[in-house]
Amino acid sequence: DGVPVLAVEGTIVSQSSNPIEVPRLRLAVRNATGQEIYAWTSKADRSILEPGDKLPFHSRLASPPADASDVLVRFANANDATDK
C-alpha cells in the first residue's frame, strides 16, 4: 500500500536442559547515536521451548521512524512496563 515496513526476523534457541517459558520480545528502533526512538513488544508463536528447541520469530513495524539506524531485540522484563 505504499507504506514502508520494517521486518525483523530471528530465531530463539533454548540452551536450557529443562522446558523454559518464552517471554515477550522487546524490539527497539535506535538512531545513529544508539538512542531508542521507538519500542514495541511481540509475542512468540509458542510459550514453551523444550531443551534444544529453536523457534523462529518475526515482527513488523509499519512506517518506521525515518532516522532509524538499527534494531535491538531482547526479552522483555517487568521493568519494561515503565520504559518510555
Buried (B, 14 or more C-beta within 10 A) or exposed (E): EEEEEBEBEBEBEBEEEEEBEBBBBBBBBBBEEEEEBBBEBBEBEEEEBEEEBEBEBEBEBEEBEEEBEEBEBEEBEEEBEEEE
